Each structure stands twice: as C-alpha cells, then as structure tokens.
Amino acid sequence: MYIRYNRMNQVAYFILYLFVLAALLLLFHIVRVRRYRGPYIMYIAFLWFLIYMTGHLGYKIDWHLGEAGTITIRYSSAVFTLIFAGLLLVYICEGISQTQNLIAVSIGSQLVIALMQIFLYYLSLPILSLENKLVARIIFEPSFSSLAVSTTAMVIDLFFAVFFFQLLVNHLRKIPLGILIFFALAGTMALDSVMFVAGTRLDTFWTTLTSHLVFKTLVVAVLSGPLALYIRWYQRKGGLDLDRGSLDIFKRIETLTEDLEKANRELREYADHLEDKVEERTREIKKKQAQLDLELKMAADLQQAMMPDSSHVRNLSPAVEYIPSSAVSGDLYYFGSVSEHGAYIFLGDISGHGVPSALVGAMCNMSLSRINLRKSGPASTLARISGEIEDVAGTHYLTAIFVYMHLKDRVLVFANGGHVPGLLLSPSGKILQLEPTGSILGAGLPPEFGQKRVNYKKNTRLVLFTDCVTEARNSNREEFGYQRFLQILQAERKSTPADCVAAVIKGVRDFAGTQNLDDDLTLIIADLP
C-alpha cells in the first residue's frame, strides 16, 4: 500500500509539472503577441535544455497498471512534446515567418547543447577528481551517433509538425481544431519515436517504440484541449484565419540539411582537437601562474624589506609579529627615534588585503618618510597621510594609530584614526585604551584628527595591534575575542615583550585550529622605560 501511494504521488507531481510548463508556455505567448517576443524564445530554449538534463539524469516513472501493463513516464519526452505544441501555437497564431524563426532557435539550441556537452566533458578530464569525473561522465559524456540521430530527427520533426498540421487543416476543414492539433502532434511524435528508436535502440525496437508511442500520445491528449481553447480565444481576439495553405518553409529543407551536415562535421573536428586545445591552454595557465607567483614573491620580499627593525629606536626595543594572510599584506608599521629621548610607533591597517592593499601601504610609507616628525605631531601626521593617499587609494581606506613617546618625561601623545584602540598596561595591571581621536584615513572624509596626551609610569607596556588578533575565528566561526587577548596580556605581564608576543600568537593559532586567518595580523609590544 505504501509503494502504491508513493507511485501515485510521483504521477501527480508529474501531471502538476506538465501543467505548470504548459501554463507558462501560454503565458509567455500572450506576452509575445502583445509586446515582447524575447521571453517566449528564451522559454523554448530553456525547454530544450530541460530535455537534455532530465533525459541524461534519467527522470522517469514506471507506472504499473496491473494486467494492463506498464507506462513509462519520461519527463524529457513530455517536455519534447510541449515544445512542438509551442511550435504549432506560433505557426497557427503568427504565421510561417515567425515559425521559421522559432525552428532556427530550436536548431540553434540543440547545437549549443551539443557543444556544451562535448566541451564540458573533455574539459573535465584533466581538471576534475575521480569522483567528479564519474558525475561528469553521467551528465556530459557525448554519444556522437545518438547526437546525430536525435538532431536529425529533431529537424525533420520540426518541419513535419507544420506540414502535417497544415495538410490536415486544408483537407479536414470540418474537424474540430482540438482533434486536428491532436493528430498533428501525435503524428509528429510517432515519426520522432520511429526515427529515434530505430537509430539508437534497434535491438529493442518494438518494445521501446510501443512505450514511447503510448506515453507521448497521452501527453498529446492532455495538451491538445487547452491548446485548442487558447487558440480559439486568440482567434476571437484577432480574427485569425487558419486556412493559409502555405508550405513555403519546405523549400529550405535542402539548405538546412546541408548546414546541419556541415555543423556535424565541425562538431566532430572540434571534438577531435578539443583535448589538445585544453592541454595547450592548461600549459599556458601554469606558465602565467608561475610568473605571477614569482612576481608576488618579489613584492612580498620588497614589502618585508621596507619594514623597520627594533634597531631604529633608541632606548626602546619593540617586539613585532607580522603575519600576512596572502603573499603581500595590507598591514604596515613603522617606528623610529626623532631625538635622544623621543620615539614614535605608527601602525596602519588598509581595508582588504593582497596586492591592492599593499600598494596603498607603500604609498603610506613614502608619505610618512617625507614628514618631519620633529615638528609634526601625531594628529597632523595622520591628516597629511590621509590627504596624500586619498587620490590613489580608490575604494580602499586606512585605519591607523600614531604614538609619540617622550621617554625622558614619560609622556605619550597619540592620535587614532578609526583604528582598534591601543593598550597601555601599567605595572600594577591597570589598562588604559588609546581610543580613536578621528575618522579613517583616505576615504574623502574631513581630515580632522585630534590627539591626546597621557602620562605613564616606568615599565608601562604599550600594545598596538590590528583587528585580526581579536577577530580570528575557529571552525565554529567563533571569534578569539578581546577578553581572551587581555587574559594572555595580563598573564604575560612580567615576561619580555617578545615572549608576550609569542604567547598571544600561540593563543590565537591554538584557538583557530585548522582555520586560516581571514586577514593580515600585526602585533607590536614595547615596554616603556
């Protein structure tokens, strides 16, 4: 009982599927005759692709009717029949010229699908894993004999459907339109079944043919009534005359057959040389990739060489960890001495990462090197950098913090342009945040940066970092967080700056596990004398 219920559900689903596709066909035809032809043509092309996918994936239902036998419901055959209903609809309502265009679209769709199938199948061989190759083989493996048979049968069917319908109209004027449509479609589907089965399954010709004919005839019976009602409605609206007697379209059969033979030869030649072309293109891509990797390595080495070391600062030995997330980084830092008792540290984080961010970073470095830091305070330094990079930064922007330290007087002056707050850890364990004093740099915002002055005690620890330290994520997409960061800083308060940096980085990496860092990471720690 359960199996029967499940099968009936599948049949009901198929009927709903067929009626939805048929309703869309009529809807797009209304749109077509009123104003826009494009959606109807696109829908016919979509139906050809749907035939290909449902056929290759084996969408079918074996409906057992007891002693009456079994009907095989093939989704691809139902859609195939619907396309010819759409062809007849255009011929009846719009005439021979528009039908020619639709036939051309149908032939073109088949050729495009065949090219896609051949191209994607041979393209999959050198680049896919074994598991994915098996999937590609099921969906895209071409059978040139089947392609030739189905394409040839399709072209003949397209012309035959129009010819046979007009023949019936001209000689059976008193027969209701729905019956004429039924005979035209059923005859076309019978012709197609004979040609296709004979060309692809000759060993099981009679059994396969019977199954095809029974199912397609049922589909035709379902479609003929609604199609006839729609055409009669259209006839009342527009004064349609069905008695055209025009069959000029068949004068083009010979030319189209020659074009089809030429297209088949080109397809075979293309398939024969496709693998060689793919190998040649793969070699070219690998060569260009090797060149790109070399250039990126050179850029990374140059960027690393631009970063200062602790010898640039007298009476201060900052420890630094700098981890780019790609070959080159969007983080930059700079520190140095401006006098015997004056030192500064600059840390910036450019939006994004990679080569574009690194180029903006190089511009920042050049801008910073031209500023007289003996006379320029932190706020004016950030304002000048913002102005100089604004024209070259494009969509990128920069957050930065600049800290100037009067080591003799133990006074720290800082400006923070939208950067994560730096930290001052006093010997007693108290934490002071160096909050933002202005907006981000290089974004076209008013370059107004304030600065603040802080007195500190001997052995106060300065911590500057980029947001990747606290925003690193584990496999559950949980962030490392500010509190974990502070706990490590407090626990390592009595260790050296270098040991504290190492502990923080270890904590971040242990937390992230196998997850790669999503952004560039920079951490600077210095004990102020």
C-alpha positions, 0 to 999 in steps of 0.5 A, spaced: 500 500 500 505 504 501 509 503 494 502 504 491 501 511 494 508 513 493 507 511 485 501 515 485 504 521 488 510 521 483 504 521 477 501 527 480 507 531 481 508 529 474 501 531 471 502 538 476 509 539 472 506 538 465 501 543 467 505 548 470 510 548 463 504 548 459 501 554 463 507 558 462 508 556 455 501 560 454 503 565 458 509 567 455 505 567 448 500 572 450 506 576 452 509 575 445 503 577 441 502 583 445 509 586 446 515 582 447 517 576 443 524 575 447 521 571 453 517 566 449 524 564 445 528 564 451 522 559 454 523 554 448 530 554 449 530 553 456 525 547 454 530 544 450 535 544 455 530 541 460 530 535 455 537 534 455 538 534 463 532 530 465 533 525 459 541 524 461 539 524 469 534 519 467 527 522 470 522 517 469 516 513 472 514 506 471 507 506 472 504 499 473 497 498 471 496 491 473 494 486 467 494 492 463 501 493 463 506 498 464 507 506 462 513 509 462 513 516 464 519 520 461 519 527 463 524 529 457 519 526 452 513 530 455 517 536 455 519 534 447 512 534 446 510 541 449 515 544 445 512 542 438 505 544 441 509 551 442 511 550 435 504 549 432 501 555 437 506 560 433 505 557 426 497 557 427 497 564 431 503 568 427 504 565 421 510 561 417 515 567 418 515 567 425 515 559 425 521 559 421 524 563 426 522 559 432 525 552 428 532 556 427 532 557 435 530 550 436 536 548 431 540 553 434 539 550 441 540 543 440 547 545 437 549 549 443 547 543 447 551 539 443 557 543 444 556 544 451 556 537 452 562 535 448 566 541 451 564 540 458 566 533 458 573 533 455 574 539 459 573 535 465 578 530 464 584 533 466 581 538 471 576 534 475 577 528 481 575 521 480 569 522 483 567 528 479 569 525 473 564 519 474 558 525 475 561 528 469 561 522 465 553 521 467 551 528 465 556 530 459 559 524 456 557 525 448 554 519 444 556 522 437 551 517 433 545 518 438 547 526 437 546 525 430 540 521 430 536 525 435 538 532 431 536 529 425 530 527 427 529 533 431 529 537 424 525 533 420 520 533 426 520 540 426 518 541 419 513 535 419 509 538 425 507 544 420 506 540 414 502 535 417 498 540 421 497 544 415 495 538 410 490 536 415 487 543 416 486 544 408 483 537 407 479 536 414 476 543 414 470 540 418 474 537 424 474 540 430 481 544 431 482 540 438 482 533 434 486 536 428 492 539 433 491 532 436 493 528 430 498 533 428 502 532 434 501 525 435 503 524 428 509 528 429 511 524 435 510 517 432 515 519 426 520 522 432 519 515 436 520 511 429 526 515 427 529 515 434 528 508 436 530 505 430 537 509 430 539 508 437 535 502 440 534 497 434 535 491 438 529 493 442 525 496 437 518 494 438 518 494 445 521 501 446 517 504 440 510 501 443 512 505 450 514 511 447 508 511 442 503 510 448 506 515 453 507 521 448 500 520 445 497 521 452 501 527 453 498 529 446 491 528 449 492 532 455 495 538 451 491 538 445 484 541 449 487 547 452 491 548 446 485 548 442 481 553 447 487 558 447 487 558 440 480 559 439 480 565 444 486 568 440 482 567 434 476 571 437 481 576 439 484 577 432 480 574 427 485 569 425 484 565 419 487 558 419 486 556 412 493 559 409 495 553 405 502 555 405 508 550 405 513 555 403 518 553 409 519 546 405 523 549 400 529 550 405 529 543 407 535 542 402 539 548 405 538 546 412 540 539 411 546 541 408 548 546 414 546 541 419 551 536 415 556 541 415 555 543 423 556 535 424 562 535 421 565 541 425 562 538 431 566 532 430 573 536 428 572 540 434 571 534 438 577 531 435 582 537 437 578 539 443 583 535 448 589 538 445 586 545 445 585 544 453 592 541 454 595 547 450 591 552 454 592 548 461 600 549 459 599 556 458 595 557 465 601 554 469 606 558 465 602 565 467 601 562 474 608 561 475 610 568 473 605 571 477 607 567 483 614 569 482 612 576 481 608 576 488 614 573 491 618 579 489 613 584 492 612 580 498 620 580 499 620 588 497 614 589 502 618 585 508 624 589 506 621 596 507 619 594 514 623 597 520 627 593 525 627 594 533 634 597 531 631 604 529 629 606 536 633 608 541 632 606 548 626 602 546 626 595 543 619 593 540 617 586 539 613 585 532 609 579 529 607 580 522 603 575 519 600 576 512 594 572 510 596 572 502 603 573 499 603 581 500 599 584 506 595 590 507 598 591 514 604 596 515 608 599 521 613 603 522 617 606 528 623 610 529 627 615 534 626 623 532 631 625 538 635 622 544 629 621 548 623 621 543 620 615 539 614 614 535 610 607 533 605 608 527 601 602 525 596 602 519 591 597 517 588 598 509 581 595 508 582 588 504 588 585 503 593 582 497 596 586 492 591 592 492 592 593 499 599 593 499 600 598 494 596 603 498 601 601 504 607 603 500 604 609 498 603 610 506 610 609 507 613 614 502 608 619 505 610 618 512 618 618 510 617 625 507 614 628 514 618 631 519 616 628 525 620 633 529 615 638 528 609 634 526 605 631 531 601 625 531 594 628 529 597 632 523 601 626 521 595 622 520 591 628 516 597 629 511 597 621 510 590 621 509 590 627 504 596 624 500 593 617 499 586 619 498 587 620 490 590 613 489 587 609 494 580 608 490 575 604 494 580 602 499 581 606 506 586 606 512 585 605 519 591 607 523 594 609 530 600 614 531 604 614 538 609 619 540 613 617 546 617 622 550 621 617 554 625 622 558 618 625 561 614 619 560 609 622 556 605 619 550 601 623 545 597 619 540 592 620 535 587 614 532 584 614 526 578 609 526 583 604 528 582 598 534 584 602 540 591 601 543 593 598 550 597 601 555 598 596 561 601 599 567 605 595 572 600 594 577 595 591 571 591 597 570 589 598 562 588 604 559 585 604 551 588 609 546 581 610 543 580 613 536 581 621 536 578 621 528 575 618 522 579 613 517 584 615 513 583 616 505 576 615 504 574 623 502 572 624 509 574 631 513 581 630 515 580 632 522 584 628 527 585 630 534 590 627 539 591 626 546 596 626 551 597 621 557 602 620 562 605 613 564 609 610 569 616 606 568 615 599 565 608 601 562 607 596 556 604 599 550 600 594 545 598 596 538 595 591 534 590 590 528 583 587 528 585 580 526 588 578 533 581 579 536 577 577 530 580 570 528 575 565 528 575 557 529 571 552 525 565 554 529 566 561 526 567 563 533 571 569 534 578 569 539 575 575 542 578 581 546 577 578 553 581 572 551 587 577 548 587 581 555 587 574 559 594 572 555 596 580 556 595 580 563 598 573 564 604 575 560 605 581 564 612 580 567 615 576 561 619 580 555 615 583 550 617 578 545 615 572 549 608 576 550 608 576 543 609 569 542 604 567 547 598 571 544 600 568 537 600 561 540 593 563 543 590 565 537 593 559 532 591 554 538 584 557 538 583 557 530 585 550 529 585 548 522 582 555 520 586 560 516 586 567 518 581 571 514 586 577 514 593 580 515 595 580 523 600 585 526 602 585 533 607 590 536 609 590 544 614 595 547 615 596 554 616 603 556 622 605 560 
